């Protein structure tokens, strides 16, 4: 039985920070050009369907993680093998996000600092939080969520007051039709960031009031999707589609243009802070999911023994994952289109079907 518990509010803010963590800065749906915000809005519907699927499995096995019901449905060996694949997948995703934050910080505020130092400090801080437990992680998320909301509100006001927003940059709508929008939805906006919510199948058993999980989870998905849609539309209206699609960090590029009365300017640090906070909790969730999966699969009683060895693996993987940041982003696009759907959609759909037919047979 799960002993640690997190509140519904903590679940909401943790899922919220996780979903829009890196997306606000790196961007998504840009294959749809100026209609990227429409692709993201449609992607929210896909995110809702994904969460409903994960929630269905949670209602069937409320005290088990994905690894637990994987073995229950497919047997010890087949289910265990898939559980092992999920461990590798979560470690890989944590390493990718660690590389994201190392790349951004290294390219902006600490351009003379070795990436191993930036990434090392980040992963050690996360390891310490996870060592203290999921409850501490959730309480920390509550605090920083408020900070991100304040920064986001200030950033929006600065964009408006600086006169950078040009809504005409978003027009005409659907200039190239629906095809590029729907293609962007399929290849990008559902899997990133909503497909990543599969990691929460390892956190749902820790939620205190189980009856309201669906309502709160859906609210978190919708709010996160709307925030990402709004941020993308703002970036497009400030930068224009040509600059935004060429920029590695669209939000950073947009913020650099803010200047009010020759006093409020050089606000790159705001975007960097949002990225650091979002990535911190995104890595934390993937990291924690990997730890729980390993503990469940290998029957490790004390999960804390796995924390620091896993941190070293994540750190080293992030350093060797790609030769440079452009290669890292291209690799990410490939993974989103090929490997990600297997873990975010493929296996969960299989589990839903098996569980459904088993319930019919046993009646």
N, C-alpha and C positions, 0 to 999 in steps of 0.2 A: 504493500500500500504506500501511496505517496504521503509523506509527512509534511513537507514544506507546502505552503499555500500562498498564492498571490491574489489580490483583489481584482474585481472587474475593471476598475479604473486603471490599475497597473497593467492589466492585460491590454486595455485599449491603447494606452500611451506606448507600450512596448511594441505592439503591432504597428502602430502609426509611425513611430520612429524607424522601425525596420523597413516598412514598405517604401517610404519616401526618402530613406537615408541617403544613398548615393545617387538616386535618380534626380534629385533636385539640382545637383551640380553637374553630373555627367550628361544627363538628358536621355530621352528615349523617343522612339517613334519618328525619328528624323528622316527615315526613308520616305515618309509621306510629305516631306518638305514643309510648306507653310500650313498644311493641314495636319501637322503632327499632333496638335492638341485634340483634334477630332479622333485620331487614332487612339490616343490615350483614353479619351472619354469612352470609346467603345470597349477598350481593353478593361475598363472597370467592370463591365458586365461579365467579362470572362473571369475576372478576379472573384466576383461574387459566386459564380458557378464553382470555381475551384475551392473556395472556402466552404461552400455547402457540401462538397464531396468530402473534404477533410472532417467536417463536422459530423457527417453521417457515420463515418468510421469511428469517430470519437464517441458517439452515442451508443454504438454497439460495444465498444471496448473502452469505457471511460477511465479505467485505471491502468491501461496499457499504452506504451509508446508504439510507434509504427513498427519497430522491430519485434515487439511483443506479439502484436496481432498478425504480423507477417509470418511468424513461425506457427502461430495458431491456425492460420488459414492454409498455408502451403506445406507445413511440416517442418521439422527441426532443421533439416539440411538445406532444402530449397529456400525456405524462409530465412534461414541464417545466412545463406550466401547473398541474398538480396539485401539483408541488413548490413552485411560487410560492404556492399557497394554503396549503400547510403552513407556509411562512415567516411569512405573515401570521397564521396561527393560533397559532404558537408565540410570536410577539411579543405578540399579544393576551393569551395566557395568562400570560406573564411580567408584563405590565402589570397584569392583574387581581390577581395575587398581590402585586405591589408595592403596589397600592392597599389590599389586605388589611392588610399590615403597617403602612402609613402610617395607616390608619384606627384600628387597635387601639392603636398607640403614641400617636397623637394624642389618643385618647379616654381614655387611662389615665395613663401616666407623664410624657408631654410634651404636656399639653393646651394649653400656650401657644405651642408651637413650630409654625411653618407646615409644612404637609404636604410642600411642595416640598423643604424642607430635610431632613426625615426620609427621604423617598423618594430624594432625591439622594445622600445619604450611603450608603444601602443599595446603590443601583445602581452607584455608583462602586467600592465595596468588591468587589462581585460582578464588575464589569468587570475589576478588577485581578487577581482570582483566575483568571478565564478567560484573561486575557492570559498568565498564567504557564503555563497548559496544563491539560488534563484530569487529568494525574497529580497536580498540586498540589491541584486541586479534590477529587480522591478521597482524598488523604492528609488534607486538612482535614476531610473528612466523617468519617474514622475517629476523629479526635480529638473532634469535637463529638458524635458518636453516643454515646460513653461518657458524656459530660456529660449528655445527654438521658436516658439510662438511669438515671443516679443521681438526677436531678431527679424522674423518673417514680416511682422506687421510694420516695423520700422523700415525695412527694405522696400516694401510696397509704397509706403509714403514717400520715401526718397526718390523712387522712380517717377512718381506722379509729379512731385514738386520740382524735379530737375527738368521736366519737359521732354524726357527721352522717349516716352511711349508714343508710337505712331500706329494706330489701329489699322491704317491702310496697308501696313506690311502683311496683314493677315488676309487681305483680299486679293483676288476673288476667291471665295470658298470653292473647294473641289474643282480647282482649275483644270486638273488632269483627270477628273472623274473619281469614282470610288475605288478603282482597282489598286492604285498605290497605297491608299488608306487601309484597305482591307489586307493588303500584303504586309504592311507595317504592323497591323494588329496581330497577324499570324506569326510573323517572324520576330516580333519585338515586344509590343506593349502588354501582352498577356503574360508571357514568360518572365519578363523583366518589367516590373518587380513582383507581380502577383504570384507567379509560379514558385517564387522563393519561399512563399508561406508554408510550403510543405515542411519546413523546419519546425513550424509551430505544432505539428502533430506530436512533438516531444515535450511541448510546454502545456498543451491543453489539459492534461491530467492534473496539473498543479493549480488550476483555477478553483477558487473557493466556492462560488455560487454557480453550480453547473447549469441550472435551468436558464440562466440569462446569457450564457456564452454565445449563443447564436445571434441574439440581438446586438450585443456589444461588438462581436467580431464583424458583423455586417456593417455596423456603423463605422468601425475603424477602417475597413476596406474602402467604403464610399468616401469618407472624409479624406483619406490618403490619396485616392484617385483624383478627387476634385482639386486638392492642393497641387498635385503634380500637373494636372491640366492647366490650372491657373498660372503656375510658374512657367510652363512651356509657352503659353500664349504671351506672357509678359516678355520672355526672352526673345521670342520671334518679333514682337512689336518694337522691341528696342534695337535688336541687332539686324533684323532682316534675315531671310532664309539663307542667303549665300554665306554670310559670315557665320551664322549659327551652325550650319552643317560642316563648316571647315574648322570650327573651334573644338578643341578637345574638352574644354570646360566652359560651356555656354554661360552659366550663371556668373562665373568669374569674369568673363568678357563683358557681360552686361553691366555688372556692378562697377567695373572700372570706369564707365562713362558717367557715373553720378558725380555731379558738382553743383552745389547750392551756395550761392553768394560767396564763392571763393573760400568757403569755410569747411563745409561738409564734402569731403572728397577722399579718394584712396580708401574705399571701404571694402577692399578685397578681403580683409581679415574677417568681415562678417560672413561672407560666403564660405571661407575656409573653416570658420568655427562651426557653421551648420554642417559642413561635410564631416568634420572630425566627430561631432556628436552623433550624426546619423550612422557613420561607418562604425563607430565604437559599439553601438548597440546591435548593428547588423552582424558584425563579426561575433559579438557575444552570443547571439542566438544560434548562429551556425556552429560555433565552438561548443556551446552547451549541448546542442542536439547531438553532436559527434560524441561527446562524453557520455551522455545518457545512452546512446545507441551502443557504445562499446561496453558500458557497464551491463546493459541488458543482454547483449549477445554473448559476452564472455563471463557472465555471472560474477562480476566484480562487486563485492559488498561495499567497499569504500571508494566512491567515485573520485575523491580528492587525489588519489594516487595517480590518476590518469591525466590530471590537469596540466602539470608542467611539462611532461614528455610530449603531450599533444601540442602545447604552445611552441615548443622547439620545432616540431614537424611543420606547423603552420608557417612559422617564420621562415624556415629554410625553403619551403615550397614557394612562398611569395617572392623570394629573391631569385629563384631559378625558373619561374613560371614563363618568363618571356625576356627577350634580349633588350627591349625598350618599351616605352609606354604605347606607342602606336601598334607594335606587334601584340602587346597585351590586350588592347581594345579589339583588334581584329580576331584574336583568339576567342575573346568573349562572345563576339557575334556568331562565330562558328559553333561554340558550345550551346548558345541559346537556341540555335536552329536544329541541332542534332541530338545532343546528349540531354539537355535540360528537360525536354518534353517527356522523356522516358521516366525520369524521377518525379517530376511535378504532376504528370498526368497519367502516364502509362501504368505504372505499378499501382497507384491509388485506384484507378478505374478497375484494374484486375481484382483488387481486394474487395471493392464494392460489389462487383458481379459475383464473386465467389461467396461472399457473406450473404448476399441477397438470395442466391439459389440454395445455399445451405439452410437458411431460415425457412424457405418454402418446403424443402425436403423433410425437415424435422417437425413440421406442423402435422 
